[in-house]
């Protein structure tokens, strides 16, 4: 632990922001994929809504402890994840209506 304690807190914060933005970028790629495919989504609603809860929780946790790396990146990821939920719901509903 001495090694970890020797790293400045600001550096950890910057690394945390980078790691969080990387995770948000992965969700953004999934949104892009969903938009480009014309078939119903293969993502389960449990999966996409589960990540809404996870991003929401960590965003609130970051606000509670005033940790910008957590609230900023999870807040952005939450917005993108909610858009993914809307896209998945829309695509599945559209596909169901076309096949009925």
C-alpha positions as CSV (number, residue, x, y, z in Angstrom):
1,X,0.0,0.0,0.0
2,X,2.9,2.4,0.4
3,X,3.3,2.5,-3.3
4,X,-0.3,3.5,-3.8
5,X,-0.1,6.1,-1.1
6,X,2.9,7.6,-2.9
7,X,0.9,8.4,-6.0
8,X,-0.6,11.9,-5.8
9,X,-4.5,12.0,-5.5
10,X,-4.7,14.3,-8.5
11,X,-3.0,11.7,-10.7
12,X,-5.5,9.0,-9.4
13,X,-8.3,11.4,-10.2
14,X,-7.1,11.9,-13.8
15,X,-6.6,8.2,-14.3
16,X,-10.1,7.6,-13.0
17,X,-11.6,10.1,-15.4
18,X,-9.7,8.5,-18.3
19,X,-10.9,5.0,-17.2
20,X,-14.4,6.2,-16.8
21,X,-14.5,7.9,-20.2
22,X,-13.1,4.7,-21.8
23,X,-16.1,2.8,-20.3
24,X,-18.5,5.4,-21.6
25,X,-16.9,5.2,-25.0
26,X,-17.7,1.4,-25.1
27,X,-21.4,2.2,-24.4
28,X,-21.3,4.8,-27.2
29,X,-20.0,2.2,-29.6
30,X,-22.9,-0.1,-28.6
31,X,-25.3,2.7,-29.3
32,X,-23.7,3.2,-32.7
33,X,-24.0,-0.5,-33.5
34,X,-27.7,-0.6,-32.4
35,X,-28.5,2.3,-34.7
36,X,-26.7,0.8,-37.7
37,X,-28.4,-2.6,-37.4
38,X,-31.9,-2.9,-38.8
39,X,-32.8,-6.1,-36.9
40,X,-34.2,-6.2,-33.4
41,X,-31.7,-5.7,-30.6
42,X,-30.0,-8.8,-29.2
43,X,-29.5,-7.0,-25.9
44,X,-31.7,-8.1,-23.1
45,X,-33.7,-5.4,-21.3
46,X,-32.4,-6.7,-18.0
47,X,-28.9,-6.0,-19.2
48,X,-29.5,-2.5,-20.5
49,X,-31.6,-1.4,-17.6
50,X,-29.2,-3.0,-15.1
51,X,-26.4,-0.7,-16.4
52,X,-28.7,2.3,-16.0
53,X,-28.9,1.4,-12.3
54,X,-25.2,0.8,-12.0
55,X,-24.2,4.1,-13.7
56,X,-26.8,5.9,-11.6
57,X,-25.5,4.5,-8.4
58,X,-21.9,5.3,-9.0
59,X,-22.8,8.7,-10.2
60,X,-24.6,9.4,-6.9
61,X,-21.8,7.8,-5.0
62,X,-19.4,10.2,-6.7
63,X,-21.6,13.2,-5.9
64,X,-21.8,12.0,-2.3
65,X,-18.1,11.8,-1.9
66,X,-17.3,14.7,-4.2
67,X,-15.3,12.5,-6.6
68,X,-15.3,14.1,-10.1
69,X,-14.0,10.9,-11.7
70,X,-17.0,9.0,-10.5
71,X,-19.9,11.5,-10.9
72,X,-18.7,13.0,-14.2
73,X,-18.0,9.8,-16.1
74,X,-20.9,7.9,-14.7
75,X,-23.2,10.8,-15.4
76,X,-22.2,10.8,-19.0
77,X,-22.4,7.1,-19.2
78,X,-25.9,7.2,-17.6
79,X,-27.1,9.5,-20.4
80,X,-25.7,7.3,-23.1
81,X,-27.0,4.2,-21.4
82,X,-30.5,5.7,-21.2
83,X,-30.4,6.5,-24.9
84,X,-29.3,2.8,-25.5
85,X,-32.4,1.7,-23.5
86,X,-34.7,3.9,-25.6
87,X,-33.1,2.6,-28.9
88,X,-33.5,-1.1,-27.8
89,X,-37.1,-0.5,-26.7
90,X,-37.9,1.3,-29.9
91,X,-36.3,-1.3,-32.1
92,X,-37.9,-4.3,-30.3
93,X,-41.4,-2.6,-30.5
94,X,-40.9,-1.7,-34.1
95,X,-39.9,-5.3,-35.0
96,X,-42.8,-6.7,-33.0
97,X,-45.2,-4.4,-34.9
98,X,-43.8,-5.3,-38.3
99,X,-44.1,-9.1,-37.6
100,X,-47.7,-9.0,-36.2
